[in-house]
Amino acid sequence: MKLLLDTHILLWFQAGDAALPKAAEQAIRSEANEAYVSLVSFWEIGLKHSIGKLPLRMPLDAFFTTITDAPFKVLPLERSHIVAASVLPLHHRDPFDRMLIAQAKHEGMSMITVDTQYRLYDVPLIGL
């Protein structure tokens, strides 16, 4: 199964945070699954770090390297994802989350998240 990690799930996984649901961790670590991180999450992390909302214990580029060195595949942002996001209902106003939802739907992936608003979209979820 192809999995797309929500940004907070990625951060919790990388930090070994206890907030990460066990089902999410098991799904990410399962050899039966392919875990993806979207470039959208890199953008969100970079933006939040630059405005002081997300302190990191290392330079941003080094943090990104920890992600690409992990067993994740990177999902690029494609024009088709932008088109898919533009037709989503406005249940969720966060542009990063909307793009992740659109990418997951367009690519036939399951989302790993604890954001309950994702339930309003027709996308398979893990972690809730």
N, C-alpha and C positions, 0 to 999 in steps of 0.2 A: 504494500500500500504506500502511496506517496503522501507524505505529511508536510504541511507548511506550518512552521512555528510562528505564533504571534510574538511580537517583540518582547513582551514581558516574560513569556515562556523561555525564549532564548536567553534573556538576561539571568533568569533564575537558574536555568540549566548550567550556564557558564560559571555562575557563582556557587553552585552546589547549595542553593537556597532551599530551606525546608518548605517554603511556600509552593514549590513545584509539586503538583499532584503526582502521586505514585504511578497512576495510569499513564500520565504524560511521559514521565521518565522512562517507563517500561517500553512505551511505543517508540520513543526516540532511540532507545538503545537496541531495540529488536532488529536482528539481522534480516527479518522478513520485510522491513519497511525501509523506505528511502526518506530521510529527513532533509527538508529544504529550508533555507533561510532566504528571504527575499531581499533584493537590493533596497527595497522600500524600508526594511528594518534597519539597514545600515544608515540610510538617510535619516530616519527617525532618531536613532541613537546619536548620530553626529549633530543633529539640530539640538536635541535636548542637552547634550553635553556642552555645546557651545554657549547655551544660555544659562548654564549653571543648574539645570534641573536633574542632571544625571552625572554625578561625579564618578570618575573612573580612577582606578589605582595605577594606571599606566597611560601613556599617550594613546590617543584615539586610533592611530594607524596600527599600533601594537595590539590594541584590543581587537581590531578587525582581523588581524592575523590569527588571533586565538580562535576566532570563528571559522576562518577558512582552513585552519589547520585541524579543526575538529572534524568529526565524520559527517559534515553537512555538505550538501550541494547548494550552490548559490543559484537562486531563481532570478533571472534578469527581469527588468521591467520592459515590457513590450507594448507597442501601440495597441494591440488587441486587448491588453489588460486595461488600458486607459479607457477604451471604448466600453468594455464590460463594466467598469466602475461607473461610467456616466449614466448607465441605465438602472443601476441599483436603486431600490426605494430608499428614501432618506430616513431609515430607522436609526442609523448611526451617523453622527455628524463628523467624527474624527476622520480626516482625509487619509491618514496612514492606515487605519483599520479598514476603511472602505476599500482601499486599494488591495490590501491583503485578502479581504473577502473575495473581491473580484478575481484576483489571481487564482485563488483556490478553486473557485467555481469554474473558471475558464479552463484550468489545467486538470480538473477532475481530482483534486486533492482533498484530503481531510485536513481541517484546521485543528491545531492544538492551541487551546486558549482557556481562560477562565472568565472571559468577558461574556456575561449573560446576554448582552445585546446581539451577539452573533447568532443566537437561536432564532432571531427574527428573519434570518436569511436561509435560503435553501442550500446549505453547505454542511457536509458531515463534520461533526465535532468530536474531539477527544479532550478530556480534561474537566468537563463540566459535570 
